[in-house]
């Protein structure tokens, strides 16, 4: 008497009981994922802190000149603060359960995008366009 369940799949071997055919690949250890997130998170945090400094600095310059920030200026400077945070979150979410090399590449790409977009924003608007 055969105790194994009968399978209709002609390619199924005797040990195949219909369980998942794919096994999870080799995962990055949690400590390495955490270390990468912390190290690159510090770079993203520096970008956000730099944007906060720019907001405070430009607001101080505007005050010293007897004017205020324009609506566009507030939007641009606040988005400059939120951009690195959002890019880190995106890189973190996409990089979950991937190899350490892919995670590091995603974080580096996020930092590059953050820097490029911030420089584009500064060149497009310039400090003068941010003042009312």
C-alpha positions as CSV (number, residue, x, y, z in Angstrom):
1,X,0.0,0.0,0.0
2,X,1.3,3.4,-0.9
3,X,1.1,6.0,1.9
4,X,2.1,8.9,-0.2
5,X,-0.7,11.2,-1.6
6,X,-1.4,10.7,-5.2
7,X,-0.4,13.7,-7.4
8,X,-1.8,14.5,-10.8
9,X,1.4,16.3,-11.8
10,X,3.5,14.0,-13.9
11,X,6.7,16.0,-13.0
12,X,6.1,15.8,-9.3
13,X,8.5,13.5,-7.5
14,X,7.6,11.1,-4.7
15,X,8.5,13.7,-2.0
16,X,6.4,16.5,-3.6
17,X,3.3,16.9,-1.5
18,X,2.1,20.1,-3.2
19,X,3.9,22.4,-0.8
20,X,5.5,25.6,-2.0
21,X,7.9,24.8,-4.8
22,X,10.1,27.8,-4.1
23,X,12.2,28.2,-1.1
24,X,13.2,31.6,0.2
25,X,16.7,32.7,-1.0
26,X,19.5,33.5,1.2
27,X,18.6,36.6,3.3
28,X,20.8,39.3,4.6
29,X,21.2,39.0,8.4
30,X,19.1,41.3,10.4
31,X,22.1,42.9,12.1
32,X,23.6,43.8,8.6
33,X,20.2,45.3,7.4
34,X,20.1,47.3,10.6
35,X,23.7,48.5,10.3
36,X,23.1,49.6,6.7
37,X,19.9,51.4,7.6
38,X,21.6,53.2,10.4
39,X,24.7,54.2,8.5
40,X,22.8,55.4,5.4
41,X,20.1,56.8,7.6
42,X,22.7,59.2,9.2
43,X,23.5,60.5,5.7
44,X,19.9,61.0,4.9
45,X,19.4,62.7,8.3
46,X,22.3,65.0,7.5
47,X,20.6,66.0,4.3
48,X,17.4,66.7,6.2
49,X,19.3,68.7,8.9
50,X,21.0,70.7,6.2
51,X,17.7,71.6,4.7
52,X,16.4,72.7,8.1
53,X,19.5,74.9,8.4
54,X,18.7,76.4,5.0
55,X,15.1,77.1,6.0
56,X,16.3,78.8,9.3
57,X,19.1,80.6,7.5
58,X,17.0,81.9,4.6
59,X,14.2,82.9,7.0
60,X,16.9,84.8,9.0
61,X,18.2,86.6,5.9
62,X,14.7,87.5,4.9
63,X,14.0,88.9,8.3
64,X,17.3,90.9,8.2
65,X,16.3,92.3,4.9
66,X,12.9,93.3,6.2
67,X,10.9,90.8,4.1
68,X,9.5,87.3,4.5
69,X,9.7,84.0,2.6
70,X,7.3,83.7,-0.3
71,X,4.7,80.9,-0.5
72,X,6.9,79.2,-3.0
73,X,9.9,79.6,-0.7
74,X,8.1,77.9,2.1
75,X,7.0,75.0,-0.1
76,X,10.5,74.5,-1.6
77,X,12.3,74.7,1.7
78,X,9.8,72.3,3.4
79,X,9.9,69.9,0.5
80,X,13.7,70.0,0.8
81,X,13.4,68.8,4.4
82,X,10.9,66.0,3.5
83,X,12.7,64.8,0.4
84,X,15.6,62.9,2.1
85,X,13.2,61.4,4.6
86,X,10.9,60.1,1.8
87,X,13.8,58.8,-0.3
88,X,15.2,56.9,2.7
89,X,11.8,55.4,3.4
90,X,11.5,54.3,-0.3
91,X,15.0,52.8,-0.4
92,X,14.3,51.0,2.9
93,X,11.0,49.6,1.7
94,X,12.3,48.5,-1.7
95,X,15.5,47.0,-0.2
96,X,13.8,44.9,2.4
97,X,14.5,41.2,2.0
98,X,17.2,41.8,-0.6
99,X,20.9,41.3,-0.4
100,X,23.2,43.7,1.4
101,X,24.7,44.9,-1.9
102,X,21.3,45.7,-3.4
103,X,20.3,47.5,-0.2
104,X,23.5,49.6,-0.2
105,X,23.0,50.4,-3.9
106,X,19.4,51.5,-3.2
107,X,20.5,53.8,-0.4
108,X,23.3,55.3,-2.5
109,X,20.9,55.9,-5.4
110,X,18.5,57.6,-2.9
111,X,21.3,59.8,-1.7
112,X,22.2,60.7,-5.3
113,X,18.6,61.5,-6.2
114,X,18.3,63.6,-3.0
115,X,21.4,65.6,-3.9
116,X,20.5,66.0,-7.6
117,X,17.0,67.2,-6.9
118,X,18.1,69.6,-4.1
119,X,20.6,71.1,-6.4
120,X,18.1,71.4,-9.2
121,X,15.6,73.1,-6.9
122,X,18.3,75.6,-5.8
123,X,19.3,76.3,-9.4
124,X,15.7,76.6,-10.6
125,X,14.5,78.9,-7.9
126,X,17.6,80.5,-6.4
127,X,17.7,82.3,-3.1
128,X,16.1,85.4,-4.5
129,X,12.9,83.7,-5.7
130,X,12.3,82.3,-2.2
131,X,11.8,85.8,-0.7
132,X,8.6,87.8,-1.0
